[in-house]
Amino acid sequence: MSATATDSGHDDAGKGSDGLIIRILGEGQYDVSADALTHLNELDSAVEAAIEADDEATFRPALVALLDGVRTVGVAHAADSLDESDLILPPDDASIEEVRELLADDGLIPG
């Protein structure tokens, strides 16, 4: 899900050169290593499939799983940091329509 991807062009020491800063709207930023992206892409695929099928019953748990995945594999980014997010994900209470509007061709997490 490429909710919103930005090309910040920064090499933040906290996230490393091969990681991403992922923001969950209304919650905060997480430093996520590139190694974790395969797992997150799998979770993202489930969200995409639910949206394509317009399946609200599957969508909600899939979105929550994706966001929980970011929280689990990521490390909270310093709250006082002004670093741009590489990806922006919707909050877990976002509607299927709101997330549909955020989707890019690659999903919320590109790759």
Rosetta blueprint (number, residue, H / E / L):
1 M L
2 S L
3 A L
4 T E
5 A E
6 T L
7 D L
8 S L
9 G L
10 H L
11 D L
12 D L
13 A L
14 G L
15 K L
16 G L
17 S L
18 D L
19 G L
20 L E
21 I E
22 I E
23 R E
24 I E
25 L L
26 G L
27 E L
28 G E
29 Q E
30 Y E
31 D E
32 V E
33 S L
34 A H
35 D H
36 A H
37 L H
38 T H
39 H H
40 L H
41 N H
42 E H
43 L H
44 D H
45 S H
46 A H
47 V H
48 E H
49 A H
50 A H
51 I H
52 E H
53 A L
54 D L
55 D L
56 E H
57 A H
58 T H
59 F H
60 R H
61 P H
62 A H
63 L H
64 V H
65 A H
66 L H
67 L H
68 D H
69 G H
70 V H
71 R H
72 T H
73 V H
74 G L
75 V E
76 A E
77 H L
78 A L
79 A L
80 D L
81 S L
82 L L
83 D L
84 E L
85 S L
86 D L
87 L E
88 I E
89 L E
90 P L
91 P L
92 D L
93 D L
94 A L
95 S L
96 I H
97 E H
98 E H
99 V H
100 R H
101 E H
102 L H
103 L L
104 A E
105 D L
106 D L
107 G E
108 L L
109 I L
110 P L
111 G L
